[in-house]
Amino acid sequence: MDRDSKSIMSWLSGLINAHVDVAKDPYINRLNVNPYTYNLVNLLVRTGLGKTTFYFTTQPIMKQLASVYNTASGVYMIEEGLSKT
């Protein structure tokens, strides 16, 4: 159970369903769950933070950081001066 007494397994199931149904409703993208934040979201949900996880990942700075990381990922090791870190 998370801090709001909701099942952690329900959160994990919801995340799986959201990724499966992303073509129909891409709300998981609006929550800033992407290759950069996926492990963080997984950690926070599994430790019981529940919906607080998504308040954190949707902060403007987190969205900017994920965007920069994902943009640099496509050209990492190709274009000098860009790095993931």
C-alpha positions in Angstrom: 0.0 0.0 0.0 1.2 3.5 -0.8 0.9 6.5 1.5 -2.7 7.1 0.4 -3.6 3.5 1.1 -3.8 2.6 -2.6 -2.3 -0.7 -3.8 1.2 -0.3 -5.3 0.4 -3.2 -7.6 -2.5 -1.1 -9.0 -0.1 1.7 -9.8 2.2 -0.6 -11.6 -0.6 -2.2 -13.5 -1.8 1.3 -14.4 1.6 2.3 -15.7 1.7 -0.9 -17.9 -1.7 -0.2 -19.3 -0.9 3.4 -20.0 2.1 2.4 -22.1 0.1 -0.3 -23.9 -2.7 2.2 -24.7 -0.4 5.2 -25.6 -1.7 5.3 -29.2 -5.3 5.8 -28.1 -4.6 8.2 -25.2 -1.1 9.5 -24.6 -1.7 10.8 -21.1 1.4 9.0 -19.9 3.5 11.4 -22.0 1.8 14.4 -20.3 2.9 12.9 -17.0 6.5 13.0 -18.3 7.1 9.3 -18.2 9.7 8.7 -20.8 13.0 6.9 -21.2 14.7 9.5 -18.9 12.2 9.4 -16.1 10.9 5.8 -16.3 13.3 4.4 -13.7 12.6 7.3 -11.3 8.9 6.9 -11.7 9.2 3.2 -11.1 11.3 3.8 -7.9 8.9 6.4 -6.5 5.8 4.3 -7.2 7.3 1.2 -5.7 8.4 3.1 -2.5 4.8 4.2 -2.0 4.7 7.8 -3.1 1.7 7.2 -5.4 0.3 10.3 -7.1 3.0 12.5 -5.6 5.3 10.8 -8.1 3.5 12.5 -11.0 3.4 15.9 -9.2 7.2 15.6 -9.1 7.8 14.4 -12.7 5.5 17.1 -14.2 7.5 20.0 -12.7 8.8 22.3 -15.5 12.4 21.6 -14.6 11.9 17.9 -14.8 10.2 18.2 -18.2 13.1 20.4 -19.5 15.7 18.0 -18.2 14.0 15.0 -19.8 13.6 16.9 -23.1 17.3 17.9 -23.2 18.3 14.3 -22.3 16.1 12.7 -24.9 17.2 15.2 -27.6 20.9 14.6 -26.8 20.3 10.8 -26.9 19.7 10.8 -30.6 23.1 12.4 -31.3 25.2 11.1 -28.4 28.7 10.3 -29.6 27.9 11.7 -33.1 28.0 15.4 -32.5 30.9 16.7 -30.4 30.0 18.9 -27.5 26.8 17.1 -26.6 26.6 14.6 -23.9 24.0 12.9 -21.7 25.6 14.0 -18.5 
